[in-house]
């Protein structure tokens, strides 16, 4: 299972670099500055949580009995889709109504990190 989160983290980090380059080079002249900022925030949080997924994978190898780590990774991946994904879609399509989904992604991010902290604290055998 740790391999899945390590791979997800690496693929998402790749996507962050690709989307960051798209924003910096391809969208800079197309999008209004405030919309480009929204896109860049999506990339920024996406990258943080790509690294988070890698940390989850590494922690799962070190603490195989900490089942909550799996759910931490699932919450981080959910946050990537719901928060960063929403910001990407809103930025590229102008569909502002979808912005109501972003807080669910932010909540998933926060819950994922809290669960990560709880799982590592609870399993002190590391």
N, CA, C and O of each residue as an XYZ file, in Angstrom:
504
protein
N       0.823     -1.200      0.000
C       0.000      0.000      0.000
C       0.862      1.257      0.000
O       0.492      2.261     -0.608
N       2.007      1.211      0.676
C       2.866      2.393      0.713
C       3.336      2.769     -0.691
O       3.496      3.949     -1.006
N       3.556      1.750     -1.535
C       3.974      2.020     -2.922
C       2.943      2.852     -3.662
O       3.297      3.699     -4.482
N       1.671      2.617     -3.379
C       0.614      3.378     -4.049
C       0.739      4.860     -3.698
O       0.652      5.716     -4.578
N       0.942      5.166     -2.417
C       1.034      6.563     -2.017
C       2.333      7.199     -2.493
O       2.353      8.380     -2.840
N       3.413      6.433     -2.512
C       4.667      6.957     -3.062
C       4.501      7.285     -4.546
O       4.937      8.341     -5.005
N       3.868      6.376     -5.292
C       3.650      6.613     -6.720
C       2.679      7.768     -6.956
O       2.909      8.609     -7.825
N       1.594      7.807     -6.180
C       0.650      8.924     -6.305
C       1.332     10.260     -6.026
O       1.096     11.246     -6.724
N       2.177     10.282     -5.005
C       2.901     11.503     -4.680
C       3.812     11.934     -5.812
O       3.852     13.111     -6.169
N       4.550     10.978     -6.383
C       5.469     11.298     -7.478
C       4.715     11.769     -8.722
O       5.120     12.742     -9.357
N       3.634     11.093     -9.070
C       2.840     11.498    -10.242
C       2.231     12.885    -10.019
O       2.218     13.717    -10.926
N       1.733     13.122     -8.814
C       1.166     14.438     -8.526
C       2.230     15.532     -8.521
O       1.956     16.654     -8.946
N       3.436     15.228     -8.051
C       4.524     16.213     -8.108
C       4.846     16.543     -9.560
O       5.065     17.706     -9.899
N       4.876     15.523    -10.422
C       5.067     15.754    -11.859
C       3.980     16.682    -12.407
O       4.268     17.641    -13.124
N       2.725     16.378    -12.056
C       1.619     17.208    -12.529
C       1.755     18.654    -12.049
O       1.418     19.587    -12.777
N       2.247     18.834    -10.827
C       2.437     20.185    -10.292
C       3.457     20.963    -11.105
O       3.248     22.135    -11.418
N       4.553     20.314    -11.445
C       5.575     20.984    -12.248
C       5.007     21.331    -13.619
O       5.222     22.431    -14.128
N       4.283     20.390    -14.211
C       3.687     20.621    -15.524
C       2.659     21.757    -15.473
O       2.674     22.652    -16.317
N       1.772     21.714    -14.481
C       0.752     22.754    -14.366
C       1.361     24.103    -13.987
O       0.881     25.147    -14.429
N       2.412     24.084    -13.172
C       3.105     25.322    -12.837
C       3.726     25.958    -14.065
O       3.661     27.174    -14.242
N       4.329     25.134    -14.914
C       4.906     25.642    -16.165
C       3.812     26.168    -17.086
O       3.982     27.205    -17.726
N       2.701     25.461    -17.152
C       1.577     25.920    -17.956
C       1.111     27.293    -17.480
O       0.877     28.194    -18.286
N       0.979     27.443    -16.175
C       0.542     28.719    -15.625
C       1.528     29.840    -15.891
O       1.134     30.950    -16.250
N       2.812     29.552    -15.715
C       3.837     30.582    -15.873
C       4.073     30.964    -17.326
O       4.335     32.129    -17.627
N       3.982     29.999    -18.222
C       4.338     30.265    -19.611
C       3.137     30.321    -20.550
O       3.086     31.165    -21.444
N       2.177     29.431    -20.351
C       1.071     29.352    -21.294
C      -0.127     30.207    -20.937
O      -0.814     30.712    -21.824
N      -0.387     30.375    -19.655
C      -1.607     31.070    -19.239
C      -1.367     32.522    -18.835
O      -2.314     33.298    -18.705
N      -0.114     32.885    -18.639
C       0.221     34.221    -18.144
C      -0.349     35.329    -19.030
O      -0.806     36.357    -18.530
N      -0.319     35.119    -20.326
C      -0.815     36.140    -21.244
C      -2.304     35.994    -21.545
O      -2.897     36.857    -22.191
N      -2.905     34.903    -21.079
C      -4.318     34.631    -21.385
C      -5.233     34.999    -20.228
O      -6.292     35.592    -20.436
N      -4.830     34.651    -19.009
C      -5.689     34.848    -17.845
C      -5.437     36.198    -17.183
O      -4.321     36.718    -17.197
N      -6.479     36.742    -16.614
C      -6.348     37.963    -15.813
C      -5.484     37.639    -14.595
O      -5.473     36.498    -14.135
N      -4.758     38.634    -14.066
C      -3.853     38.366    -12.933
C      -4.524     37.693    -11.734
O      -3.927     36.808    -11.120
N      -5.752     38.093    -11.386
C      -6.410     37.473    -10.233
C      -6.779     36.017    -10.509
O      -6.740     35.187     -9.600
N      -7.133     35.704    -11.737
C      -7.463     34.321    -12.100
C      -6.188     33.479    -12.129
O      -6.192     32.325    -11.699
N      -5.100     34.055    -12.634
C      -3.821     33.350    -12.644
C      -3.364     33.060    -11.215
O      -2.799     32.001    -10.945
N      -3.606     33.993    -10.308
C      -3.262     33.780     -8.896
C      -4.052     32.598     -8.334
O      -3.500     31.781     -7.596
N      -5.323     32.500     -8.671
C      -6.148     31.370     -8.234
C      -5.559     30.055     -8.742
O      -5.467     29.080     -7.996
N      -5.161     30.035    -10.012
C      -4.545     28.846    -10.598
C      -3.259     28.490     -9.852
O      -3.022     27.324     -9.534
N      -2.429     29.501     -9.574
C      -1.156     29.272     -8.888
C      -1.360     28.759     -7.458
O      -0.569     27.950     -6.973
N      -2.405     29.221     -6.788
C      -2.716     28.704     -5.448
C      -3.067     27.218     -5.541
O      -2.667     26.424     -4.689
N      -3.809     26.854     -6.571
C      -4.113     25.435     -6.776
C      -2.849     24.607     -6.928
O      -2.728     23.532     -6.341
N      -1.895     25.118     -7.727
C      -0.631     24.408     -7.935
C       0.149     24.317     -6.618
O       0.699     23.267     -6.287
N       0.189     25.417     -5.880
C       0.945     25.463     -4.625
C       0.438     24.411     -3.636
O       1.224     23.632     -3.096
N      -0.869     24.391     -3.403
C      -1.427     23.419     -2.457
C      -1.345     21.999     -2.998
O      -1.181     21.049     -2.233
N      -1.457     21.851     -4.304
C      -1.308     20.547     -4.940
C       0.090     20.010     -4.645
O       0.250     18.840     -4.297
N       1.106     20.872     -4.785
C       2.487     20.438     -4.559
C       2.716     20.049     -3.092
O       3.347     19.031     -2.809
N       2.204     20.859     -2.169
C       2.349     20.517     -0.750
C       1.811     19.118     -0.466
O       2.404     18.351      0.292
N       0.692     18.805     -1.083
C       0.035     17.542     -0.769
C       0.566     16.381     -1.599
O       0.374     15.223     -1.230
N       1.229     16.673     -2.711
C       1.989     15.626     -3.402
C       3.116     15.163     -2.485
O       3.369     13.965     -2.351
N       3.785     16.116     -1.860
C       4.830     15.777     -0.884
C       4.210     15.053      0.313
O       4.799     14.113      0.847
N       3.031     15.487      0.728
C       2.325     14.813      1.817
C       2.055     13.353      1.494
O       2.196     12.491      2.361
N       1.668     13.064      0.256
C       1.420     11.676     -0.140
C       2.705     10.850     -0.059
O       2.681      9.690      0.355
N       3.815     11.450     -0.455
C       5.100     10.752     -0.344
C       5.432     10.488      1.122
O       5.914      9.410      1.469
N       5.174     11.473      1.980
C       5.408     11.279      3.415
C       4.527     10.170      3.979
O       4.974      9.380      4.811
N       3.293     10.111      3.532
C       2.396      9.042      3.973
C       2.978      7.686      3.579
O       3.010      6.764      4.394
N       3.439      7.559      2.332
C       4.031      6.303      1.883
C       5.241      5.906      2.701
O       5.397      4.740      3.066
N       6.101      6.873      2.992
C       7.289      6.594      3.803
C       6.910      6.211      5.234
O       7.492      5.299      5.821
N       5.926      6.922      5.781
C       5.482      6.616      7.151
C       4.841      5.235      7.222
O       4.984      4.536      8.225
N       4.142      4.842      6.173
C       3.527      3.508      6.168
C       4.587      2.421      6.203
O       4.373      1.372      6.812
N       5.724      2.651      5.563
C       6.817      1.671      5.624
C       7.401      1.604      7.027
O       7.777      0.531      7.499
N       7.474      2.735      7.682
C       8.075      2.790      9.019
C       7.100      2.337     10.104
O       7.512      1.766     11.114
N       5.822      2.587      9.898
C       4.778      2.239     10.872
C       3.693      1.398     10.198
O       2.572      1.873     10.016
N       4.009      0.164      9.828
C       3.037     -0.641      9.083
C       1.744     -0.928      9.854
O       0.716     -1.219      9.243
N       1.786     -0.848     11.182
C       0.594     -1.106     11.983
C      -0.335      0.106     12.055
O      -1.455     -0.021     12.551
N       0.092      1.273     11.578
C      -0.705      2.502     11.665
C      -1.671      2.578     10.490
O      -1.383      3.212      9.475
N      -2.812      1.929     10.639
C      -3.802      1.870      9.554
C      -4.373      3.233      9.207
O      -4.824      3.444      8.082
N      -4.361      4.155     10.150
C      -4.921      5.490      9.896
C      -4.118      6.257      8.845
O      -4.624      7.205      8.245
N      -2.870      5.849      8.623
C      -2.064      6.532      7.603
C      -2.688      6.391      6.216
O      -2.650      7.323      5.412
N      -3.258      5.226      5.944
C      -3.930      5.012      4.663
C      -5.039      6.038      4.470
O      -5.177      6.606      3.386
N      -5.822      6.276      5.502
C      -6.925      7.224      5.398
C      -6.418      8.657      5.306
O      -7.052      9.509      4.683
N      -5.279      8.916      5.927
C      -4.642     10.218      5.792
C      -4.295     10.483      4.321
O      -4.563     11.564      3.796
N      -3.705      9.498      3.676
C      -3.363      9.630      2.259
C      -4.586      9.783      1.373
O      -4.584     10.561      0.419
N      -5.629      9.033      1.698
C      -6.873      9.143      0.920
C      -7.450     10.557      1.054
O      -7.912     11.140      0.074
N      -7.421     11.095      2.264
C      -7.922     12.462      2.478
C      -7.074     13.487      1.734
O      -7.613     14.443      1.177
N      -5.764     13.304      1.717
C      -4.904     14.237      0.975
C      -5.199     14.167     -0.516
O      -5.275     15.199     -1.183
N      -5.363     12.964     -1.042
C      -5.678     12.808     -2.465
C      -7.040     13.400     -2.781
O      -7.221     14.021     -3.828
N      -7.996     13.214     -1.886
C      -9.318     13.821     -2.055
C      -9.205     15.340     -2.070
O      -9.862     16.007     -2.870
N      -8.381     15.881     -1.194
C      -8.163     17.325     -1.159
C      -7.565     17.841     -2.447
O      -7.946     18.911     -2.924
N      -6.622     17.089     -3.025
C      -6.029     17.498     -4.295
C      -7.110     17.630     -5.360
O      -7.154     18.617     -6.095
N      -7.970     16.637     -5.435
C      -9.032     16.656     -6.455
C     -10.031     17.777     -6.180
O     -10.371     18.550     -7.076
N     -10.500     17.859     -4.928
C     -11.572     18.809     -4.618
C     -11.100     20.258     -4.486
O     -11.816     21.174     -4.889
N      -9.906     20.481     -3.928
C      -9.439     21.854     -3.748
C      -8.677     22.330     -4.985
O      -9.113     23.246     -5.681
N      -7.547     21.701     -5.244
C      -6.731     22.158     -6.376
C      -7.468     21.947     -7.697
O      -7.458     22.821     -8.564
N      -8.101     20.797     -7.845
C      -8.850     20.537     -9.079
C      -9.923     21.576     -9.335
O     -10.110     22.025    -10.466
N     -10.628     21.956     -8.279
C     -11.658     22.989     -8.414
C     -11.037     24.314     -8.841
O     -11.570     24.990     -9.721
N      -9.918     24.692     -8.229
C      -9.270     25.951     -8.598
C      -8.802     25.925    -10.051
O      -8.887     26.942    -10.741
N      -8.313     24.783    -10.525
C      -7.912     24.665    -11.927
C      -9.109     24.855    -12.855
O      -9.043     25.617    -13.820
N     -10.191     24.161    -12.557
C     -11.380     24.233    -13.419
C     -11.972     25.644    -13.411
O     -12.324     26.173    -14.466
N     -12.082     26.249    -12.243
C     -12.619     27.614    -12.142
C     -11.738     28.584    -12.927
O     -12.247     29.453    -13.635
N     -10.421     28.438    -12.802
C      -9.495     29.338    -13.496
C      -9.588     29.193    -15.016
O      -9.553     30.185    -15.744
N      -9.704     27.968    -15.480
C      -9.669     27.723    -16.919
C     -11.016     27.866    -17.613
O     -11.074     28.130    -18.814
N     -12.102     27.693    -16.859
C     -13.423     27.757    -17.490
C     -14.243     28.974    -17.078
O     -15.184     29.355    -17.773
N     -13.888     29.582    -15.951
C     -14.683     30.698    -15.436
C     -15.946     30.246    -14.727
O     -16.770     31.078    -14.348
N     -16.114     28.954    -14.542
C     -17.299     28.402    -13.889
C     -17.169     28.594    -12.385
O     -16.717     27.698    -11.672
N     -17.565     29.761    -11.912
C     -17.369     30.159    -10.516
C     -18.248     29.366     -9.540
O     -17.887     29.238     -8.370
N     -19.362     28.843     -9.976
C     -20.241     28.076     -9.099
C     -19.559     26.850     -8.518
O     -19.909     26.394     -7.430
N     -18.593     26.322     -9.238
C     -17.859     25.152     -8.762
C     -16.984     25.495     -7.560
O     -16.573     24.602     -6.819
N     -16.697     26.771     -7.362
C     -15.866     27.209     -6.245
C     -16.402     26.780     -4.886
O     -15.656     26.747     -3.907
N     -17.687     26.451     -4.818
C     -18.279     26.008     -3.550
C     -17.716     24.659     -3.098
O     -17.853     24.286     -1.933
N     -17.081     23.927     -4.021
C     -16.529     22.615     -3.695
C     -15.169     22.746     -3.009
O     -14.786     21.876     -2.225
N     -14.438     23.823     -3.296
C     -13.078     23.993     -2.777
C     -12.980     23.876     -1.250
O     -12.027     23.266     -0.765
N     -13.914     24.429     -0.475
C     -13.792     24.267      0.981
C     -13.833     22.805      1.446
O     -13.234     22.464      2.466
N     -14.529     21.952      0.710
C     -14.518     20.524      1.046
C     -13.120     19.937      0.858
O     -12.670     19.103      1.644
N     -12.448     20.388     -0.194
C     -11.076     19.949     -0.418
C     -10.137     20.462      0.658
O      -9.262     19.734      1.129
N     -10.319     21.718      1.047
C      -9.505     22.275      2.126
C      -9.711     21.531      3.427
O      -8.762     21.297      4.175
N     -10.941     21.163      3.694
C     -11.242     20.377      4.888
C     -10.590     19.002      4.806
O     -10.100     18.487      5.811
N     -10.581     18.406      3.619
C      -9.912     17.115      3.429
C      -8.415     17.236      3.678
O      -7.809     16.368      4.306
N      -7.823     18.317      3.181
C      -6.393     18.553      3.437
C      -6.115     18.601      4.942
O      -5.229     17.911      5.446
N      -6.882     19.421      5.640
C      -6.661     19.587      7.080
C      -6.870     18.275      7.831
O      -6.077     17.917      8.701
N      -7.936     17.567      7.492
C      -8.220     16.292      8.155
C      -7.115     15.276      7.864
O      -6.744     14.492      8.739
N      -6.595     15.289      6.649
C      -5.508     14.381      6.295
C      -4.263     14.615      7.138
O      -3.621     13.667      7.589
N      -3.925     15.889      7.347
C      -2.740     16.192      8.163
C      -2.978     15.873      9.632
O      -2.078     15.380     10.313
N      -4.176     16.147     10.125
C      -4.468     15.797     11.526
C      -4.429     14.288     11.737
O      -3.906     13.812     12.744
N      -4.974     13.548     10.800
C      -4.953     12.093     10.899
C      -3.523     11.559     10.800
O      -3.168     10.594     11.477
N      -2.712     12.183      9.961
C      -1.298     11.818      9.869
C      -0.612     12.019     11.221
O       0.113     11.145     11.696
N      -0.851     13.181     11.832
C      -0.250     13.474     13.147
C      -0.722     12.475     14.193
O       0.079     11.958     14.972
N      -2.016     12.204     14.211
C      -2.582     11.275     15.192
C      -1.994      9.873     14.994
O      -1.614      9.212     15.961
N      -1.922      9.427     13.741
C      -1.426      8.072     13.460
C       0.033      7.913     13.874
O       0.420      6.874     14.410
N       0.829      8.926     13.629
C       2.245      8.816     13.991
C       2.445      8.955     15.499
O       3.347      8.338     16.066
N       1.608      9.762     16.146
C       1.727      9.909     17.595
C       1.272      8.636     18.315
O       1.901      8.182     19.272
N       0.189      8.088     17.840
C      -0.390      6.889     18.468
C       0.543      5.691     18.353
O       0.601      4.860     19.260
N       1.259      5.596     17.269
C       2.134      4.449     17.009
C       3.577      4.849     17.278
O       4.337      5.136     16.353
N       3.941      4.865     18.544
C       5.237      5.378     18.978
C       6.405      4.444     18.747
O       7.532      4.773     19.117
N       6.175      3.309     18.157
C       7.245      2.315     18.014
C       8.299      2.707     16.982
O       9.250      1.957     16.762
N       8.150      3.844     16.357
C       9.090      4.242     15.286
C      10.466      4.521     15.832
O      11.373      4.866     15.074
